[in-house]
Amino acid sequence: MKYTTLLFDVKDHVAHIILNRPEALNAINLEWSRDLMYAILQCDEDPAIRAVVISGAGNHFCAGGDLKSFTSQGKDLPLHIKEVTTYLHAAISRMVRMNAPVIAGVNGYAVGAGMSLALACDIVLAARSARFSVAYTRVGLTPDGSMSYFLPRTVGLKRAIELTLTNRMLTAEEAFALGIVTQVVPGEELLAQANQLAIQLASGPSKSFGAAKRLMKTGWNETLETQMENESQAIAGITRTQDTQEGIAAFVEKRTPKYKGI
């Protein structure tokens, strides 16, 4: 697959997706959203890809929607927005549910849908230079890209509303304190640490990771009993995989397991 707005590379079972519109702070246009969807589908479909790192080219992660491209749409802007979000939301929906853990390496701005994308990732490493803002209502828009789903569940409803209405800019440390960021690292170490973590995860039991992700991220609205039944079905089903059988055998035999992602 040939991409025009991102760079895609696979090494050591890790897919690296680099958002590549640095001249526009990696802002989202139609091609960007379509490229991301196909890149995530490629990650989901290829069993050799067992972890994913998403980062931004240049000095920023993603500055949200490309408002300059929006202004050129005239009366067709509502249709254009629906098309952009259709691709973006398909990418995020698949990303959340696929087996491979997804790590965001955030430098500079992650605002608007850029912050949404970071929130939807499984783990977020942020450089100390990183800055986060909901940003939508500053220009009269409303959240998209899963923001209204993940932000209240991450920081609580009242804080999510406050951040959405005020659009205040969060430092990396503030985002860490709110649970938006998993770890704050020196900027020069960001990609190296993200890659090191991805390689570690890529050597793990991929199907177990995927099942655990789905339980955690899609069980918010279930009753206790329904979610426990989902857990029962998931843990019973995962015992059929070779990796789980290997993990249990290795524990009993007091050796290091050798997972193959199957």
ChimeraX attribute file (.defattr): number of C-alpha atoms within 10 A of each C-alpha:
attribute: neighborCount
match mode: 1-to-1
recipient: residues
	/A:1	7
	/A:2	10
	/A:3	15
	/A:4	12
	/A:5	22
	/A:6	21
	/A:7	18
	/A:8	19
	/A:9	10
	/A:10	15
	/A:11	11
	/A:12	14
	/A:13	19
	/A:14	26
	/A:15	27
	/A:16	24
	/A:17	22
	/A:18	21
	/A:19	26
	/A:20	23
	/A:21	22
	/A:22	17
	/A:23	10
	/A:24	16
	/A:25	22
	/A:26	29
	/A:27	28
	/A:28	27
	/A:29	24
	/A:30	20
	/A:31	15
	/A:32	23
	/A:33	23
	/A:34	22
	/A:35	24
	/A:36	25
	/A:37	22
	/A:38	17
	/A:39	23
	/A:40	20
	/A:41	16
	/A:42	15
	/A:43	25
	/A:44	20
	/A:45	12
	/A:46	10
	/A:47	15
	/A:48	18
	/A:49	23
	/A:50	32
	/A:51	28
	/A:52	30
	/A:53	23
	/A:54	22
	/A:55	27
	/A:56	26
	/A:57	19
	/A:58	16
	/A:59	16
	/A:60	25
	/A:61	33
	/A:62	33
	/A:63	23
	/A:64	26
	/A:65	24
	/A:66	17
	/A:67	12
	/A:68	11
	/A:69	14
	/A:70	16
	/A:71	11
	/A:72	10
	/A:73	13
	/A:74	9
	/A:75	9
	/A:76	11
	/A:77	14
	/A:78	11
	/A:79	10
	/A:80	17
	/A:81	15
	/A:82	11
	/A:83	14
	/A:84	18
	/A:85	19
	/A:86	16
	/A:87	21
	/A:88	25
	/A:89	18
	/A:90	18
	/A:91	22
	/A:92	19
	/A:93	16
	/A:94	15
	/A:95	24
	/A:96	19
	/A:97	18
	/A:98	22
	/A:99	26
	/A:100	32
	/A:101	24
	/A:102	25
	/A:103	24
	/A:104	27
	/A:105	27
	/A:106	34
	/A:107	27
	/A:108	23
	/A:109	25
	/A:110	31
	/A:111	26
	/A:112	29
	/A:113	26
	/A:114	27
	/A:115	26
	/A:116	26
	/A:117	26
	/A:118	29
	/A:119	23
	/A:120	24
	/A:121	19
	/A:122	17
	/A:123	21
	/A:124	24
	/A:125	27
	/A:126	32
	/A:127	23
	/A:128	19
	/A:129	18
	/A:130	24
	/A:131	23
	/A:132	28
	/A:133	24
	/A:134	30
	/A:135	26
	/A:136	20
	/A:137	14
	/A:138	14
	/A:139	8
	/A:140	7
	/A:141	10
	/A:142	14
	/A:143	16
	/A:144	17
	/A:145	26
	/A:146	18
	/A:147	23
	/A:148	17
	/A:149	15
	/A:150	18
	/A:151	23
	/A:152	14
	/A:153	14
	/A:154	15
	/A:155	17
	/A:156	12
	/A:157	13
	/A:158	10
	/A:159	14
	/A:160	18
	/A:161	16
	/A:162	12
	/A:163	18
	/A:164	22
	/A:165	14
	/A:166	14
	/A:167	18
	/A:168	14
	/A:169	17
	/A:170	19
	/A:171	19
	/A:172	26
	/A:173	20
	/A:174	14
	/A:175	21
	/A:176	17
	/A:177	13
	/A:178	15
	/A:179	16
	/A:180	24
	/A:181	22
	/A:182	18
	/A:183	17
	/A:184	19
	/A:185	21
	/A:186	13
	/A:187	17
	/A:188	11
	/A:189	10
	/A:190	20
	/A:191	22
	/A:192	12
	/A:193	15
	/A:194	24
	/A:195	21
	/A:196	12
	/A:197	16
	/A:198	25
	/A:199	20
	/A:200	13
	/A:201	20
	/A:202	25
	/A:203	18
	/A:204	20
	/A:205	24
	/A:206	25
	/A:207	21
	/A:208	22
	/A:209	18
	/A:210	18
	/A:211	18
	/A:212	17
	/A:213	19
	/A:214	16
	/A:215	16
	/A:216	12
	/A:217	15
	/A:218	12
	/A:219	16
	/A:220	12
	/A:221	9
	/A:222	11
	/A:223	10
	/A:224	11
	/A:225	9
	/A:226	12
	/A:227	17
	/A:228	14
	/A:229	12
	/A:230	15
	/A:231	17
	/A:232	11
	/A:233	11
	/A:234	16
	/A:235	15
	/A:236	10
	/A:237	12
	/A:238	16
	/A:239	15
	/A:240	11
	/A:241	14
	/A:242	15
	/A:243	22
	/A:244	21
	/A:245	14
	/A:246	18
	/A:247	19
	/A:248	13
	/A:249	14
	/A:250	14
	/A:251	11
	/A:252	9
	/A:253	10
	/A:254	9
	/A:255	10
	/A:256	11
	/A:257	19
	/A:258	13
	/A:259	17
	/A:260	17
	/A:261	22
	/A:262	13
